[in-house]
Amino acid sequence: MSDLSAPAALANHFVFCVQYHGASFSGWQRQQEQRTVQGELEKALSTIANLPVTVRAAGRTDAGVHASGQIADFITTADRPVEQWLRGVNGLTPDGIHVTWLRAIKDEFHPRYDAVSRRYTYLFYDQGPKNPFLQSLAWCTQALDDSAMHTQAQALLGEHDFSSFRGAGCQSLTPMRRVDRCEVRREGSVVIMNIEANAFLLHMVRNIASALHHVGVENPNGYVSRLLQAQDRSQLGITAPAQGLYLAEVSYPGQAFPEVELPPLIRQR
């Protein structure tokens, strides 16, 4: 029996923020004979609880995708102090995973369904296709026109049909999403895309990053607007590499969760 089905009167509910380096894992979701973030967290928490523990998250990330502000929770009948959960999970998980905070929560809470927005960051290193230090952290590529990328990114704002940016196998019932912010800026040799929306389709951020990369290289007028209007994924080229993508922040109304110290390039301006 999963701990998520424990009677409410006996259950302890905890929420936490976890950061991870995606190159070390086959994505978030638990898989047989694969090293995943969810699997490693559940293994560690189950050891502490001496009971099976199931972890839920704000969103699944693909293999190679990173997170600096993933929110997750678990419910268990095991009674342990918060400090023991936090110290134990960080001691029992691999180096590529770090839980930044963990707290008990009494409210009805679901990390996925209660989120009102998510912010993703995508990093491009535009000083050449090979960099042994950054290849697992950014899309290493040719020189990009970040100003043109930012200008065309504004076409994405508002509620639209994002079928042109929807990955094959997406299970969402609708391609409609609302993008509240999409900005592109440069920090030295790194071009940074920040995008915030109420929710995202499968591979939507990586496909947007691919479209803006094309703008940065070729600067075709109105390219992103035409893609959006086409509502046809075949009009777009490759999906951007996973290693440039970061789940940066998840927002919940009415929840005063601790702030997380984000890496400089992932922070909002």
N, C-alpha and C positions, 0 to 999 in steps of 0.2 A: 504493500500500500504506500502511495506517495504521501510525503509529509504535507502536501498541499491540501489533502483531504482530512487532516486532523481536525477534531471538534474545536470550534472557535474558543470555547472556554478553557481548553487545555493548551492552545497553540500560542507560540511566541512568534511575532512577525518582525522581521528585520529588513531594512533597506540599506543599500550600500552603493558607493561609487567605485568603479574599477577602471584602471588604465591598463592597456596592453599593447605590446609590439606584435602586430599581426603576422610578421614574417615567420614567427615561431610556431604558428598554429594553422590548422585547416579550417579557419573560420570560427565563428562563435558557437554554432549549434553542435550539440552532442552528436557524435558519430561513432559507430562501431570501429574499433581498431584505428582510430584517427585521434591525433592530439588536438583538442579544441579548447577554447577558453571556457565554455560552459562545463565541459567535461572535467577540466582541471579544478574549477571552483567547486563543483559538486563533490568531487572526490575528497578535496580538503575539508569542506564543511561537514561531509558525512563522517569523516574521521573524528572531527571534534565532537560532533553530536552523538557518535556511536549509533547512528540511525541513518537511513537513507534521506538525503536532502535534495530537493529539486529547486533549481534556480530559474527565475524568469528575468527577462531583460527588456529594456526599452526598444531594442531593435536588434536583429541579427546582422552580423557583418560577415562579409565573404573572406575567404582565405587571403591573407596578405594585408587586409585592411586593419588599421590601427584604431585605438580609442583613447581619448584623453578624458572623457566624461561620460562613459557608459553607466547607466543607472540600472540596478538589478535588485531583486528581493528574494527572500525565502521564508517559508513558514515551517516551524518545527515544534515538536513537543519537548525537545531537549531544553533544559534550563541552564544556560551558561551566562556569565557576565559579558557585557558588550566588549570589554577589553580582551577577554579570552577569545571571543570570536575573531576580532580584528587581528590580534597578535598571531593566533593560530592559522588563519587563512593565509596571511602573508608568509608565515614560516613554512607552510606546506605546499604552496604553489610555486611553479617555476619562476625564474628570474624575469621572464617576459610579462608577468602579471603582477600588478600591485593594487591592492584595495586601499584607497586614500582615506575613506571614512566609512563607518558602519554605525547604524543607530537603530534602536527599537522604534517601531511605529504602531500606534494604536488605531489609526484611521483605517477605513477600508481603502486599499491602495493597490493599483496595478501599474507597474512601470511602463507598460506599453500603452494601455488604453487610457490612462490618466494624463499622458503627456500631451501638451497643447502645441508644442513645436520642438523641432530638432535642428541643430546647426551642425553642418559638416564643413570641413576644411579640405581643400585639395591643394597639394604643393607641386609646383613645377620647378625643377632646376634647369635653367635654360643656357647653360654654358657647355653643353656637349652631351652626347648620348651615353657616355661612360664615366661614372664616378664611383670608385670602390667604397666610398664612405657614405654615399647618399642613395645608392641604387635601391635599397630596401625601404627608403623613407620618402622618396619623391619620384616623379616622372622626370628622368634625365633626358633632356631634349635640346633642340636647337633654339636660337634666339627667338623670343616672343615679343610681340607688340602688346604690352599689358594694357595700354590705354584703349586700344581698339577692342580688346577682350572685355574690359569693363563696360564700355559703351554699349556693345551688343548684348551683354548680359542683362541689361535693364529691360529688354524685351520679354524676359521671363517673369517679371514681377506681376503679381495678381493671380487670379484663378484661371487655369487653362487646362485643356486636354493635352497631356504630356505623352501621348502615344509614341511620338518620334523619339522619345528618350526612355522608353520602357523596354526592359530586358525580356528576352524570350523566357517563358515559364513563370512570369509574374502572375500571382494569384489574386491580385486586388480586383474587386468587383467593378471598379471604375478607374479610368485614367486621369480623372480630374484631381488636381492638387493646387494648393495656394502657396505661392512663393512670396514671402514677405521681404526678403532681402537677398541680393546676389551682388557681391562686389569683387573686383579683382584689383590687387595692388601689388607693388613690388617692394621687396626688402632685399636690397643688394642683388645677389644672383638667383634669388628665389621669387617666383611669381606665385601669389597666394590667392586662391579663390575661396571665399566664404559664402555659403548659401544656407538660408534658413527658411523652413517651410512647415506647414502643419503636419505633413507626412510626406514620404517619398515612395515612389515605385521601385521595383527591383532594378538595380543598376542605374537609376535615374541620375544620381550625382555623377557617376563615372561617365555616363553618356553626355551629360552637359559639359563636363570637363573636356571630353573629346571634341565637342563642337567648338568650345572656346579655344582649344589648342589650335584647331584649324583656322580660326579667326586670327589667332596670334601669329601664325605662320604666313597665311595667304591674304588675310584681311579682305575677304569678299564682302561687298556691301550687302547688308540685310540678311546675311546667312542664317543667323539664329532665328530671326522672325520667320523666314521661309520654312525652316525646319519645323517650328512650332505649328505653323498653319498647315503643313503637309499631313501631320498626324500619321506619319509612316516611318517606322524605324529603319526601313531599307534605304532611306534617303541620307542616313548618317553612316559614317565609316566605323572604325573600330571602337570598341569600348576602352576607355582609358585604363591604364594599368592599376591594379588594386593598391600597390604600395604607396601611391600618392594620397590616398584617402584616409581621413581621420573623422571619427564620430567625436565632435568636440564638446557639445553641450546638449542637454535635454531639459526642457522647461516644464514645470508643474505649477499651476495656480494654487496659492494658499499653502505651499510647502516651503518652509524656511530651511532648506537643506544647506549644509556647509558649502562655502565656495571652495573651488579646487584651484590650486596653482597650476596654470596651464603653461606649456612650453611657449616661448616668446612668439613664434611664428603662428601658433594656433590661437592666440588671444585675439579678441576683437580690438579694434583701434579705439 
